[in-house]
Amino acid sequence: MSSKSLLGIRLKFTEKKYNQLHEAYEDLALAEDLEETQNIMNR
């Protein structure tokens, strides 16, 4: 395996991980927004 193809695999893996983190972060932000909305409605 050439170092170039290894780098390609590494980049794909990193991109996949980044996308997973990004989705998790968006879910978290969404959950916080929802909680905030519920707090406002419960007042």
N, CA, C, O and CB atoms as a CASP TS submission, in Angstrom:
PFRMAT TS
TARGET T0000
AUTHOR 0000-0000-0000
METHOD Language model
MODEL 1
PARENT N/A
ATOM      1  N   MET     1       0.843  -1.203   0.000  1.00  0.00           N
ATOM      2  CA  MET     1       0.000   0.000   0.000  1.00  0.00           C
ATOM      3  C   MET     1       0.878   1.252   0.000  1.00  0.00           C
ATOM      4  O   MET     1       1.786   1.383   0.821  1.00  0.00           O
ATOM      5  CB  MET     1      -0.953   0.006   1.230  1.00  0.00           C
ATOM      6  N   SER     2       0.608   2.133  -0.893  1.00  0.00           N
ATOM      7  CA  SER     2       1.394   3.367  -0.933  1.00  0.00           C
ATOM      8  C   SER     2       0.937   4.311   0.175  1.00  0.00           C
ATOM      9  O   SER     2      -0.178   4.207   0.688  1.00  0.00           O
ATOM     10  CB  SER     2       1.270   4.054  -2.315  1.00  0.00           C
ATOM     11  N   SER     3       1.816   5.220   0.523  1.00  0.00           N
ATOM     12  CA  SER     3       1.465   6.170   1.586  1.00  0.00           C
ATOM     13  C   SER     3       0.319   7.071   1.150  1.00  0.00           C
ATOM     14  O   SER     3      -0.422   7.596   1.982  1.00  0.00           O
ATOM     15  CB  SER     3       2.686   7.022   1.976  1.00  0.00           C
ATOM     16  N   LYS     4       0.177   7.248  -0.166  1.00  0.00           N
ATOM     17  CA  LYS     4      -0.889   8.110  -0.664  1.00  0.00           C
ATOM     18  C   LYS     4      -2.261   7.490  -0.411  1.00  0.00           C
ATOM     19  O   LYS     4      -3.196   8.182  -0.009  1.00  0.00           O
ATOM     20  CB  LYS     4      -0.700   8.380  -2.159  1.00  0.00           C
ATOM     21  N   SER     5      -2.379   6.161  -0.652  1.00  0.00           N
ATOM     22  CA  SER     5      -3.672   5.516  -0.423  1.00  0.00           C
ATOM     23  C   SER     5      -3.968   5.406   1.073  1.00  0.00           C
ATOM     24  O   SER     5      -5.124   5.475   1.493  1.00  0.00           O
ATOM     25  CB  SER     5      -3.699   4.121  -1.074  1.00  0.00           C
ATOM     26  N   LEU     6      -2.923   5.236   1.863  1.00  0.00           N
ATOM     27  CA  LEU     6      -3.101   5.224   3.319  1.00  0.00           C
ATOM     28  C   LEU     6      -3.636   6.560   3.803  1.00  0.00           C
ATOM     29  O   LEU     6      -4.515   6.620   4.663  1.00  0.00           O
ATOM     30  CB  LEU     6      -1.776   4.897   4.027  1.00  0.00           C
ATOM     31  N   LEU     7      -3.096   7.628   3.241  1.00  0.00           N
ATOM     32  CA  LEU     7      -3.544   8.972   3.594  1.00  0.00           C
ATOM     33  C   LEU     7      -5.010   9.158   3.216  1.00  0.00           C
ATOM     34  O   LEU     7      -5.781   9.763   3.960  1.00  0.00           O
ATOM     35  CB  LEU     7      -2.672  10.036   2.899  1.00  0.00           C
ATOM     36  N   GLY     8      -5.385   8.628   2.046  1.00  0.00           N
ATOM     37  CA  GLY     8      -6.774   8.709   1.595  1.00  0.00           C
ATOM     38  C   GLY     8      -7.715   8.020   2.560  1.00  0.00           C
ATOM     39  O   GLY     8      -8.782   8.541   2.888  1.00  0.00           O
ATOM     40  N   ILE     9      -7.307   6.832   3.017  1.00  0.00           N
ATOM     41  CA  ILE     9      -8.130   6.076   3.974  1.00  0.00           C
ATOM     42  C   ILE     9      -8.242   6.853   5.283  1.00  0.00           C
ATOM     43  O   ILE     9      -9.315   6.961   5.877  1.00  0.00           O
ATOM     44  CB  ILE     9      -7.527   4.661   4.231  1.00  0.00           C
ATOM     45  N   ARG    10      -7.112   7.385   5.711  1.00  0.00           N
ATOM     46  CA  ARG    10      -7.058   8.165   6.955  1.00  0.00           C
ATOM     47  C   ARG    10      -8.000   9.370   6.881  1.00  0.00           C
ATOM     48  O   ARG    10      -8.726   9.662   7.831  1.00  0.00           O
ATOM     49  CB  ARG    10      -5.610   8.638   7.234  1.00  0.00           C
ATOM     50  N   LEU    11      -7.978  10.057   5.748  1.00  0.00           N
ATOM     51  CA  LEU    11      -8.840  11.225   5.568  1.00  0.00           C
ATOM     52  C   LEU    11     -10.310  10.845   5.586  1.00  0.00           C
ATOM     53  O   LEU    11     -11.132  11.542   6.180  1.00  0.00           O
ATOM     54  CB  LEU    11      -8.507  11.931   4.264  1.00  0.00           C
ATOM     55  N   LYS    12     -10.638   9.731   4.929  1.00  0.00           N
ATOM     56  CA  LYS    12     -12.029   9.269   4.914  1.00  0.00           C
ATOM     57  C   LYS    12     -12.497   8.950   6.324  1.00  0.00           C
ATOM     58  O   LYS    12     -13.608   9.304   6.719  1.00  0.00           O
ATOM     59  CB  LYS    12     -12.184   8.031   4.010  1.00  0.00           C
ATOM     60  N   PHE    13     -11.622   8.265   7.089  1.00  0.00           N
ATOM     61  CA  PHE    13     -11.945   7.896   8.454  1.00  0.00           C
ATOM     62  C   PHE    13     -12.157   9.144   9.311  1.00  0.00           C
ATOM     63  O   PHE    13     -13.116   9.229  10.078  1.00  0.00           O
ATOM     64  CB  PHE    13     -10.837   7.018   9.046  1.00  0.00           C
ATOM     65  N   THR    14     -11.255  10.100   9.168  1.00  0.00           N
ATOM     66  CA  THR    14     -11.337  11.351   9.925  1.00  0.00           C
ATOM     67  C   THR    14     -12.613  12.103   9.588  1.00  0.00           C
ATOM     68  O   THR    14     -13.280  12.651  10.466  1.00  0.00           O
ATOM     69  CB  THR    14     -10.116  12.234   9.644  1.00  0.00           C
ATOM     70  N   GLU    15     -12.943  12.120   8.297  1.00  0.00           N
ATOM     71  CA  GLU    15     -14.152  12.808   7.849  1.00  0.00           C
ATOM     72  C   GLU    15     -15.391  12.150   8.445  1.00  0.00           C
ATOM     73  O   GLU    15     -16.323  12.835   8.867  1.00  0.00           O
ATOM     74  CB  GLU    15     -14.236  12.809   6.312  1.00  0.00           C
ATOM     75  N   LYS    16     -15.396  10.813   8.478  1.00  0.00           N
ATOM     76  CA  LYS    16     -16.531  10.076   9.032  1.00  0.00           C
ATOM     77  C   LYS    16     -16.689  10.389  10.520  1.00  0.00           C
ATOM     78  O   LYS    16     -17.792  10.654  10.999  1.00  0.00           O
ATOM     79  CB  LYS    16     -16.350   8.555   8.818  1.00  0.00           C
ATOM     80  N   LYS    17     -15.574  10.355  11.236  1.00  0.00           N
ATOM     81  CA  LYS    17     -15.588  10.673  12.664  1.00  0.00           C
ATOM     82  C   LYS    17     -16.090  12.093  12.899  1.00  0.00           C
ATOM     83  O   LYS    17     -16.890  12.345  13.800  1.00  0.00           O
ATOM     84  CB  LYS    17     -14.187  10.501  13.268  1.00  0.00           C
ATOM     85  N   TYR    18     -15.604  13.017  12.067  1.00  0.00           N
ATOM     86  CA  TYR    18     -16.002  14.415  12.196  1.00  0.00           C
ATOM     87  C   TYR    18     -17.503  14.558  11.986  1.00  0.00           C
ATOM     88  O   TYR    18     -18.176  15.281  12.721  1.00  0.00           O
ATOM     89  CB  TYR    18     -15.236  15.294  11.194  1.00  0.00           C
ATOM     90  N   ASN    19     -18.022  13.862  10.975  1.00  0.00           N
ATOM     91  CA  ASN    19     -19.456  13.931  10.700  1.00  0.00           C
ATOM     92  C   ASN    19     -20.265  13.385  11.866  1.00  0.00           C
ATOM     93  O   ASN    19     -21.312  13.934  12.208  1.00  0.00           O
ATOM     94  CB  ASN    19     -19.792  13.162   9.425  1.00  0.00           C
ATOM     95  N   GLN    20     -19.779  12.291  12.486  1.00  0.00           N
ATOM     96  CA  GLN    20     -20.473  11.718  13.641  1.00  0.00           C
ATOM     97  C   GLN    20     -20.480  12.709  14.800  1.00  0.00           C
ATOM     98  O   GLN    20     -21.505  12.904  15.454  1.00  0.00           O
ATOM     99  CB  GLN    20     -19.809  10.393  14.075  1.00  0.00           C
ATOM    100  N   LEU    21     -19.350  13.324  15.045  1.00  0.00           N
ATOM    101  CA  LEU    21     -19.253  14.323  16.112  1.00  0.00           C
ATOM    102  C   LEU    21     -20.170  15.503  15.842  1.00  0.00           C
ATOM    103  O   LEU    21     -20.847  16.009  16.737  1.00  0.00           O
ATOM    104  CB  LEU    21     -17.811  14.808  16.264  1.00  0.00           C
ATOM    105  N   HIS    22     -20.176  15.923  14.595  1.00  0.00           N
ATOM    106  CA  HIS    22     -20.996  17.057  14.190  1.00  0.00           C
ATOM    107  C   HIS    22     -22.479  16.755  14.415  1.00  0.00           C
ATOM    108  O   HIS    22     -23.227  17.599  14.910  1.00  0.00           O
ATOM    109  CB  HIS    22     -20.738  17.407  12.716  1.00  0.00           C
ATOM    110  N   GLU    23     -22.892  15.535  14.042  1.00  0.00           N
ATOM    111  CA  GLU    23     -24.289  15.135  14.245  1.00  0.00           C
ATOM    112  C   GLU    23     -24.625  15.072  15.725  1.00  0.00           C
ATOM    113  O   GLU    23     -25.695  15.517  16.141  1.00  0.00           O
ATOM    114  CB  GLU    23     -24.562  13.777  13.588  1.00  0.00           C
ATOM    115  N   ALA    24     -23.717  14.522  16.520  1.00  0.00           N
ATOM    116  CA  ALA    24     -23.940  14.426  17.959  1.00  0.00           C
ATOM    117  C   ALA    24     -24.062  15.821  18.565  1.00  0.00           C
ATOM    118  O   ALA    24     -24.899  16.061  19.435  1.00  0.00           O
ATOM    119  CB  ALA    24     -22.798  13.639  18.636  1.00  0.00           C
ATOM    120  N   TYR    25     -23.221  16.733  18.098  1.00  0.00           N
ATOM    121  CA  TYR    25     -23.252  18.105  18.587  1.00  0.00           C
ATOM    122  C   TYR    25     -24.570  18.779  18.230  1.00  0.00           C
ATOM    123  O   TYR    25     -25.151  19.499  19.042  1.00  0.00           O
ATOM    124  CB  TYR    25     -22.080  18.903  18.015  1.00  0.00           C
ATOM    125  N   GLU    26     -25.043  18.536  16.996  1.00  0.00           N
ATOM    126  CA  GLU    26     -26.316  19.120  16.578  1.00  0.00           C
ATOM    127  C   GLU    26     -27.469  18.552  17.400  1.00  0.00           C
ATOM    128  O   GLU    26     -28.392  19.279  17.766  1.00  0.00           O
ATOM    129  CB  GLU    26     -26.557  18.867  15.083  1.00  0.00           C
ATOM    130  N   ASP    27     -27.414  17.242  17.692  1.00  0.00           N
ATOM    131  CA  ASP    27     -28.443  16.621  18.525  1.00  0.00           C
ATOM    132  C   ASP    27     -28.458  17.257  19.905  1.00  0.00           C
ATOM    133  O   ASP    27     -29.519  17.523  20.469  1.00  0.00           O
ATOM    134  CB  ASP    27     -28.211  15.103  18.638  1.00  0.00           C
ATOM    135  N   LEU    28     -27.273  17.497  20.439  1.00  0.00           N
ATOM    136  CA  LEU    28     -27.140  18.105  21.756  1.00  0.00           C
ATOM    137  C   LEU    28     -27.718  19.518  21.758  1.00  0.00           C
ATOM    138  O   LEU    28     -28.449  19.900  22.672  1.00  0.00           O
ATOM    139  CB  LEU    28     -25.669  18.130  22.188  1.00  0.00           C
ATOM    140  N   ALA    29     -27.383  20.282  20.732  1.00  0.00           N
ATOM    141  CA  ALA    29     -27.892  21.647  20.613  1.00  0.00           C
ATOM    142  C   ALA    29     -29.413  21.637  20.501  1.00  0.00           C
ATOM    143  O   ALA    29     -30.097  22.481  21.078  1.00  0.00           O
ATOM    144  CB  ALA    29     -27.270  22.356  19.393  1.00  0.00           C
ATOM    145  N   LEU    30     -29.924  20.674  19.754  1.00  0.00           N
ATOM    146  CA  LEU    30     -31.364  20.534  19.572  1.00  0.00           C
ATOM    147  C   LEU    30     -32.032  20.194  20.904  1.00  0.00           C
ATOM    148  O   LEU    30     -33.080  20.747  21.238  1.00  0.00           O
ATOM    149  CB  LEU    30     -31.677  19.449  18.518  1.00  0.00           C
ATOM    150  N   ALA    31     -31.425  19.287  21.657  1.00  0.00           N
ATOM    151  CA  ALA    31     -31.965  18.887  22.950  1.00  0.00           C
ATOM    152  C   ALA    31     -31.978  20.067  23.916  1.00  0.00           C
ATOM    153  O   ALA    31     -32.930  20.245  24.676  1.00  0.00           O
ATOM    154  CB  ALA    31     -31.150  17.727  23.537  1.00  0.00           C
ATOM    155  N   GLU    32     -30.919  20.871  23.881  1.00  0.00           N
ATOM    156  CA  GLU    32     -30.859  22.043  24.754  1.00  0.00           C
ATOM    157  C   GLU    32     -31.912  23.071  24.369  1.00  0.00           C
ATOM    158  O   GLU    32     -32.530  23.688  25.237  1.00  0.00           O
ATOM    159  CB  GLU    32     -29.469  22.675  24.702  1.00  0.00           C
ATOM    160  N   ASP    33     -32.116  23.256  23.073  1.00  0.00           N
ATOM    161  CA  ASP    33     -33.155  24.171  22.595  1.00  0.00           C
ATOM    162  C   ASP    33     -34.520  23.706  23.067  1.00  0.00           C
ATOM    163  O   ASP    33     -35.345  24.508  23.506  1.00  0.00           O
ATOM    164  CB  ASP    33     -33.130  24.275  21.059  1.00  0.00           C
ATOM    165  N   LEU    34     -34.750  22.405  22.974  1.00  0.00           N
ATOM    166  CA  LEU    34     -36.025  21.816  23.365  1.00  0.00           C
ATOM    167  C   LEU    34     -36.263  22.030  24.859  1.00  0.00           C
ATOM    168  O   LEU    34     -37.360  22.397  25.281  1.00  0.00           O
ATOM    169  CB  LEU    34     -36.059  20.310  23.020  1.00  0.00           C
ATOM    170  N   GLU    35     -35.224  21.795  25.643  1.00  0.00           N
ATOM    171  CA  GLU    35     -35.315  21.974  27.090  1.00  0.00           C
ATOM    172  C   GLU    35     -35.618  23.431  27.423  1.00  0.00           C
ATOM    173  O   GLU    35     -36.447  23.724  28.285  1.00  0.00           O
ATOM    174  CB  GLU    35     -34.009  21.526  27.776  1.00  0.00           C
ATOM    175  N   GLU    36     -34.945  24.324  26.740  1.00  0.00           N
ATOM    176  CA  GLU    36     -35.148  25.760  26.928  1.00  0.00           C
ATOM    177  C   GLU    36     -36.592  26.136  26.611  1.00  0.00           C
ATOM    178  O   GLU    36     -37.227  26.888  27.350  1.00  0.00           O
ATOM    179  CB  GLU    36     -34.176  26.567  26.043  1.00  0.00           C
ATOM    180  N   THR    37     -37.096  25.605  25.509  1.00  0.00           N
ATOM    181  CA  THR    37     -38.476  25.871  25.087  1.00  0.00           C
ATOM    182  C   THR    37     -39.462  25.365  26.134  1.00  0.00           C
ATOM    183  O   THR    37     -40.438  26.040  26.458  1.00  0.00           O
ATOM    184  CB  THR    37     -38.765  25.212  23.722  1.00  0.00           C
ATOM    185  N   GLN    38     -39.198  24.172  26.657  1.00  0.00           N
ATOM    186  CA  GLN    38     -40.082  23.603  27.675  1.00  0.00           C
ATOM    187  C   GLN    38     -40.049  24.439  28.946  1.00  0.00           C
ATOM    188  O   GLN    38     -41.082  24.643  29.585  1.00  0.00           O
ATOM    189  CB  GLN    38     -39.686  22.153  27.986  1.00  0.00           C
ATOM    190  N   ASN    39     -38.870  24.921  29.314  1.00  0.00           N
ATOM    191  CA  ASN    39     -38.744  25.769  30.501  1.00  0.00           C
ATOM    192  C   ASN    39     -39.559  27.040  30.353  1.00  0.00           C
ATOM    193  O   ASN    39     -40.221  27.475  31.295  1.00  0.00           O
ATOM    194  CB  ASN    39     -37.280  26.118  30.760  1.00  0.00           C
ATOM    195  N   ILE    40     -39.510  27.629  29.178  1.00  0.00           N
ATOM    196  CA  ILE    40     -40.270  28.855  28.919  1.00  0.00           C
ATOM    197  C   ILE    40     -41.767  28.568  28.993  1.00  0.00           C
ATOM    198  O   ILE    40     -42.531  29.356  29.552  1.00  0.00           O
ATOM    199  CB  ILE    40     -39.901  29.447  27.535  1.00  0.00           C
ATOM    200  N   MET    41     -42.177  27.438  28.427  1.00  0.00           N
ATOM    201  CA  MET    41     -43.601  27.090  28.415  1.00  0.00           C
ATOM    202  C   MET    41     -44.123  26.741  29.804  1.00  0.00           C
ATOM    203  O   MET    41     -45.309  26.909  30.087  1.00  0.00           O
ATOM    204  CB  MET    41     -43.844  25.924  27.474  1.00  0.00           C
ATOM    205  N   ASN    42     -43.228  26.253  30.673  1.00  0.00           N
ATOM    206  CA  ASN    42     -43.648  25.847  32.014  1.00  0.00           C
ATOM    207  C   ASN    42     -43.752  27.008  32.988  1.00  0.00           C
ATOM    208  O   ASN    42     -44.254  26.836  34.099  1.00  0.00           O
ATOM    209  CB  ASN    42     -42.692  24.829  32.558  1.00  0.00           C
ATOM    210  N   ARG    43     -43.290  28.178  32.597  1.00  0.00           N
ATOM    211  CA  ARG    43     -43.318  29.324  33.506  1.00  0.00           C
ATOM    212  C   ARG    43     -44.728  29.827  33.718  1.00  0.00           C
ATOM    213  O   ARG    43     -44.935  30.790  34.457  1.00  0.00           O
ATOM    214  CB  ARG    43     -42.446  30.446  32.975  1.00  0.00           C
TER
END
